[in-house]
Amino acid sequence: MTADAPDTLVLLTPEAPYFCVGFHQDLASSLDIAWCRAAGLPIIRRRLGGGAVYLDRNQLFYQLITHRSRAPLAVESLYRRYLDGAVTTLRRLGLEARLSPPNEIEVAGRRIAGTGAGQIEQAVVVVGNILFDFDYRTMARAWPVPTESFRRLAEAGLRSSLTTLARELPEPPTTAEVCRHLVASYAASLGREIVPGELTGHERELLPGTEALLTSPEWVAREGTLRPAGLKISARVTVHHGEHATDEGMLHTTVRLRDGRIDEFVAQPTNESLAVALRGLDPAAAEARAAIHTHESIGARRDAWFQALSALTDGTGNGHLALPR
């Protein structure tokens, strides 16, 4: 991309399924590498940030590429300009889609697309996808989870917070139909004509080297700096796991948060009545401490239970992250 190169809208669908990790991610904390290899699912590392994602033929991707001199500087403005066409497309399909700032596209409060943006040399790139359907089980199986309880809570959170055209529409559109809507919507939102194009000779020359880089073992396994203490399912849903030593042994706690409040809680030793009492509470707030201290089934370990719970979201627990935003 140079200042005189045309801005470009790319529409594409993967030929075969694979996983893609973000530029800054730690690979081993993001995906179960051995399982992915055994399942025959390749892993590549992209040059944009974000979390690990699963891609297959049930997803249509759009990529907007412009020179940095023509792109908004503010992140929210960038997303608002370049995701408007995708939101409009979903509305044309009959869905009440909206952009939840900065970059979550939602239908009825559930995410229906993954998006991201970044600068690669002179180019500013905004990417997103439209999910015709999604393999929730494969994505959940690929996470390197600390316990199966964690995986269960994470998969349930994924299914409840991520939707698709197949789930929302009685008759999902064809890929060609969505492509036509995307082109028309982006032409309208950007106020510019969009014409069919082909790769230039120079771009074709660069493709083999770029593919070799993004799939090379050294690049994919490069050291990452992103190891957040939690699995981000969406902007509203996260899953956390922690271990806390007490005089009577280890407490293992897993919690799924929705909008910062406990959606589901699992502990070892098991305490289902406490899980019910904590549902809907802020895990680090006084209300959670009160619920624990008034719960007689805990016995004398009330402080340990509260410390184990509050440590999940303050970075002191043992955390695991796999899915972006």
C-alpha positions as CSV (number, residue, x, y, z in Angstrom):
1,M,0.0,0.0,0.0
2,T,1.3,3.4,-1.0
3,A,-0.3,6.8,-0.9
4,D,-1.3,6.5,-4.6
5,A,-2.6,2.9,-4.4
6,P,-6.4,2.4,-4.5
7,D,-8.2,1.7,-1.3
8,T,-9.4,-1.9,-1.4
9,L,-12.3,-4.1,-0.1
10,V,-11.4,-7.8,-0.1
11,L,-14.2,-10.4,0.3
12,L,-13.1,-14.0,0.9
13,T,-14.0,-17.4,2.4
14,P,-11.4,-19.9,3.7
15,E,-10.9,-23.0,1.6
16,A,-10.3,-25.2,4.6
17,P,-10.6,-24.7,8.4
18,Y,-7.7,-23.4,10.5
19,F,-6.8,-21.4,13.6
20,C,-5.3,-17.9,13.6
21,V,-3.6,-16.3,16.6
22,G,-3.1,-12.6,17.1
23,F,0.3,-10.9,16.6
24,H,0.9,-10.4,20.3
25,Q,-0.5,-13.7,21.7
26,D,1.4,-16.4,23.5
27,L,0.7,-19.5,21.4
28,A,0.7,-22.1,24.2
29,S,-1.7,-20.0,26.3
30,S,-4.0,-19.5,23.4
31,L,-4.4,-22.9,21.8
32,D,-3.9,-26.6,22.6
33,I,-1.2,-27.0,20.0
34,A,-1.0,-30.8,20.2
35,W,-4.8,-31.2,19.8
36,C,-4.9,-28.8,16.8
37,R,-2.1,-30.8,15.1
38,A,-3.8,-34.2,15.9
39,A,-7.1,-32.8,14.5
40,G,-5.3,-31.7,11.3
41,L,-6.1,-28.0,11.9
42,P,-3.2,-25.6,10.8
43,I,-2.3,-22.6,12.9
44,I,-1.1,-19.3,11.5
45,R,-0.2,-16.0,13.2
46,R,-1.6,-12.9,11.6
47,R,0.0,-9.4,11.7
48,L,-2.9,-7.9,13.5
49,G,-3.7,-8.1,17.2
50,G,-6.6,-9.8,19.0
51,G,-7.2,-13.3,20.1
52,A,-7.2,-16.8,18.7
53,V,-10.0,-17.5,16.3
54,Y,-11.3,-20.5,14.3
55,L,-12.0,-20.0,10.6
56,D,-13.8,-22.2,8.1
57,R,-16.1,-22.1,5.0
58,N,-19.1,-20.9,7.1
59,Q,-17.5,-17.5,7.4
60,L,-17.3,-14.6,5.0
61,F,-14.5,-12.2,5.6
62,Y,-14.3,-8.5,4.6
63,Q,-11.0,-6.6,4.7
64,L,-10.8,-2.9,4.1
65,I,-7.3,-1.6,3.3
66,T,-6.5,2.1,3.0
67,H,-3.4,4.2,3.2
68,R,-2.7,5.5,6.7
69,S,-3.0,9.1,5.5
70,R,-6.7,8.5,4.6
71,A,-7.8,6.7,7.7
72,P,-9.2,8.3,10.9
73,L,-6.6,8.5,13.7
74,A,-9.1,7.8,16.6
75,V,-9.8,4.1,17.1
76,E,-13.5,4.5,17.6
77,S,-13.8,6.7,14.5
78,L,-11.9,4.1,12.5
79,Y,-14.2,1.3,13.5
80,R,-17.3,3.5,13.1
81,R,-16.4,4.4,9.5
82,Y,-15.2,1.0,8.3
83,L,-17.7,-1.3,10.1
84,D,-20.8,0.7,9.1
85,G,-21.1,-1.2,5.8
86,A,-21.1,-4.5,7.7
87,V,-23.8,-3.3,10.1
88,T,-25.9,-2.0,7.2
89,T,-25.5,-5.4,5.4
90,L,-26.9,-7.3,8.4
91,R,-29.8,-4.9,8.6
92,R,-30.5,-5.4,4.9
93,L,-30.7,-9.1,5.8
94,G,-33.5,-8.4,8.3
95,L,-31.4,-8.3,11.5
96,E,-31.5,-5.5,14.1
97,A,-27.7,-5.1,14.1
98,R,-25.8,-2.4,15.9
99,L,-22.2,-1.4,16.6
100,S,-21.4,-1.5,20.3
101,P,-18.3,0.7,20.6
102,P,-15.6,0.4,19.8
103,N,-15.9,-2.7,17.6
104,E,-18.5,-5.3,18.7
105,I,-21.2,-5.9,16.1
106,E,-24.3,-7.3,17.9
107,V,-27.7,-8.6,17.2
108,A,-30.0,-8.7,20.2
109,G,-27.1,-8.3,22.6
110,R,-25.1,-11.2,21.1
111,R,-21.9,-10.8,19.0
112,I,-22.4,-11.8,15.4
113,A,-19.0,-11.0,14.0
114,G,-15.4,-10.8,14.9
115,T,-13.5,-7.6,14.0
116,G,-10.1,-6.1,14.3
117,A,-7.8,-3.4,13.0
118,G,-4.2,-2.3,12.8
119,Q,-1.5,-0.8,10.8
120,I,0.8,-2.9,8.6
121,E,3.6,-0.7,7.2
122,Q,1.7,2.1,5.2
123,A,-1.6,0.4,5.3
124,V,-4.4,0.6,7.8
125,V,-6.4,-2.6,7.8
126,V,-9.9,-3.2,9.3
127,V,-11.2,-6.8,9.1
128,G,-14.4,-8.6,10.1
129,N,-16.4,-11.6,9.3
130,I,-20.1,-12.6,8.9
131,L,-20.9,-15.9,10.5
132,F,-23.2,-18.0,8.5
133,D,-22.7,-20.7,11.1
134,F,-20.0,-21.5,13.7
135,D,-18.4,-24.7,15.1
136,Y,-18.6,-23.9,18.8
137,R,-17.4,-27.3,19.9
138,T,-14.2,-27.1,17.9
139,M,-13.4,-23.7,19.2
140,A,-14.0,-24.7,22.8
141,R,-12.0,-27.9,22.4
142,A,-8.9,-26.0,21.1
143,W,-8.7,-23.9,24.3
144,P,-5.8,-25.0,26.6
145,V,-8.1,-25.0,29.7
146,P,-7.1,-25.7,33.3
147,T,-10.1,-27.9,34.0
148,E,-13.0,-29.4,32.1
149,S,-15.4,-27.2,34.3
150,F,-13.6,-24.2,32.8
151,R,-14.2,-25.6,29.3
152,R,-17.9,-26.3,30.0
153,L,-18.5,-22.7,31.3
154,A,-16.5,-21.2,28.4
155,E,-18.3,-23.2,25.7
156,A,-21.7,-22.4,27.2
157,G,-20.7,-18.7,27.3
158,L,-19.6,-18.9,23.7
159,R,-22.9,-20.4,22.6
160,S,-24.9,-17.8,24.5
161,S,-23.0,-14.7,23.5
162,L,-22.0,-15.5,19.8
163,T,-24.8,-15.9,17.2
164,T,-24.9,-16.6,13.5
165,L,-27.1,-16.1,10.5
166,A,-28.2,-19.7,10.8
167,R,-29.5,-19.1,14.3
168,E,-31.1,-15.7,13.6
169,L,-32.7,-16.2,10.1
170,P,-35.2,-18.9,9.0
171,E,-33.6,-18.9,5.6
172,P,-29.9,-17.8,5.7
173,P,-28.8,-15.9,2.5
174,T,-26.2,-17.2,0.1
175,T,-22.6,-16.1,0.2
176,A,-23.1,-14.3,-3.1
177,E,-26.1,-12.4,-1.8
178,V,-24.2,-11.2,1.3
179,C,-21.3,-10.2,-0.9
180,R,-23.6,-8.0,-3.0
181,H,-25.0,-6.4,0.1
182,L,-21.5,-5.7,1.4
183,V,-20.4,-4.0,-1.8
184,A,-23.6,-1.9,-1.9
185,S,-23.5,-1.0,1.8
186,Y,-19.8,0.0,1.7
187,A,-20.3,2.1,-1.4
188,A,-23.1,3.9,0.3
189,S,-21.3,4.3,3.7
190,L,-18.0,5.5,2.2
191,G,-19.7,7.5,-0.5
192,R,-17.5,6.0,-3.2
193,E,-17.9,3.7,-6.1
194,I,-16.5,0.2,-5.6
195,V,-15.4,-1.6,-8.8
196,P,-14.1,-5.2,-9.3
197,G,-10.4,-5.6,-9.3
198,E,-7.6,-8.1,-9.5
199,L,-4.3,-8.5,-7.7
200,T,-1.5,-6.5,-9.2
201,G,1.6,-8.2,-10.6
202,H,3.6,-7.0,-7.6
203,E,1.0,-8.3,-5.1
204,R,1.1,-11.7,-6.8
205,E,4.9,-11.7,-6.5
206,L,4.6,-11.0,-2.7
207,L,2.0,-13.7,-2.0
208,P,4.3,-16.8,-1.7
209,G,6.7,-15.0,0.7
210,T,3.9,-13.7,2.8
211,E,2.2,-17.1,3.1
212,A,5.6,-18.7,3.9
213,L,6.1,-16.2,6.7
214,L,2.6,-16.4,8.3
215,T,2.7,-20.2,8.4
216,S,6.4,-20.8,9.3
217,P,7.0,-22.6,12.6
218,E,9.3,-19.8,13.8
219,W,6.7,-17.1,13.1
220,V,3.8,-19.0,14.5
221,A,5.6,-20.0,17.7
222,R,7.3,-16.6,18.2
223,E,7.3,-15.4,21.8
224,G,4.1,-13.5,22.6
225,T,3.5,-10.9,25.2
226,L,-0.2,-11.3,25.7
227,R,-1.1,-13.6,28.6
228,P,-4.2,-12.0,30.2
229,A,-5.7,-13.6,33.3
230,G,-9.0,-14.7,31.7
231,L,-10.7,-16.0,28.6
232,K,-12.5,-13.3,26.7
233,I,-15.5,-14.7,25.0
234,S,-16.9,-11.3,24.0
235,A,-16.9,-7.7,25.3
236,R,-19.5,-8.8,27.9
237,V,-18.5,-12.3,28.8
238,T,-15.2,-13.6,30.3
239,V,-14.2,-16.8,32.1
240,H,-11.6,-17.0,34.9
241,H,-9.9,-19.8,36.9
242,G,-8.0,-19.6,40.1
243,E,-6.3,-21.7,42.8
244,H,-6.1,-20.6,46.4
245,A,-4.2,-22.3,49.2
246,T,-5.9,-22.7,52.6
247,D,-5.0,-24.5,55.8
248,E,-7.4,-27.2,54.7
249,G,-6.1,-27.6,51.2
250,M,-6.5,-26.0,47.8
251,L,-9.6,-24.2,46.6
252,H,-10.2,-24.3,42.8
253,T,-12.6,-21.8,41.5
254,T,-14.0,-21.1,38.0
255,V,-16.3,-18.3,37.2
256,R,-18.0,-17.0,34.1
257,L,-18.8,-13.2,34.2
258,R,-21.4,-11.4,32.2
259,D,-21.1,-7.6,32.3
260,G,-18.8,-7.9,35.3
261,R,-21.2,-10.1,37.4
262,I,-21.2,-13.8,38.1
263,D,-23.1,-15.7,35.5
264,E,-22.0,-19.1,36.7
265,F,-19.6,-20.3,39.5
266,V,-18.0,-23.7,39.9
267,A,-15.7,-24.7,42.8
268,Q,-13.7,-27.6,44.0
269,P,-14.6,-28.6,46.7
270,T,-18.1,-28.4,45.2
271,N,-20.6,-26.0,46.8
272,E,-23.7,-25.6,44.6
273,S,-25.7,-23.7,47.1
274,L,-23.0,-21.0,47.3
275,A,-22.9,-20.9,43.4
276,V,-26.6,-20.1,43.5
277,A,-26.1,-17.4,46.1
278,L,-23.3,-15.7,44.2
279,R,-25.1,-15.6,40.8
280,G,-25.6,-12.0,39.6
281,L,-23.1,-10.5,42.1
282,D,-19.8,-8.6,41.4
283,P,-17.1,-11.1,42.6
284,A,-14.9,-8.4,44.1
285,A,-17.6,-6.3,45.7
286,A,-18.9,-6.2,49.3
287,E,-22.1,-8.0,48.2
288,A,-20.1,-11.1,47.3
289,R,-18.2,-11.0,50.6
290,A,-21.6,-10.7,52.4
291,A,-23.0,-13.6,50.5
292,I,-20.0,-15.7,51.4
293,H,-19.9,-14.7,55.1
294,T,-23.6,-15.5,55.6
295,H,-23.4,-18.9,53.8
296,E,-23.1,-21.4,56.6
297,S,-22.1,-24.4,54.4
298,I,-18.6,-22.8,54.0
299,G,-17.7,-23.2,57.6
300,A,-14.6,-21.5,58.9
301,R,-13.0,-20.8,55.5
302,R,-15.1,-17.8,54.6
303,D,-12.1,-15.4,54.1
304,A,-10.3,-18.0,51.9
305,W,-13.4,-18.4,49.7
306,F,-13.7,-14.6,49.2
307,Q,-10.0,-14.2,48.5
308,A,-10.2,-17.1,46.0
309,L,-13.1,-15.5,44.2
310,S,-11.9,-11.9,44.2
311,A,-8.4,-13.1,43.0
312,L,-10.0,-14.4,39.8
313,T,-10.4,-10.9,38.3
314,D,-7.7,-8.9,39.9
315,G,-4.8,-10.7,38.1
316,T,-3.6,-12.7,41.1
317,G,-5.3,-15.9,40.2
318,N,-4.0,-18.4,37.6
319,G,-5.5,-17.2,34.4
320,H,-6.0,-18.6,30.9
321,L,-6.9,-16.7,27.7
322,A,-7.8,-18.1,24.3
323,L,-10.5,-16.1,22.5
324,P,-10.5,-12.5,21.7
325,R,-12.6,-10.0,21.3
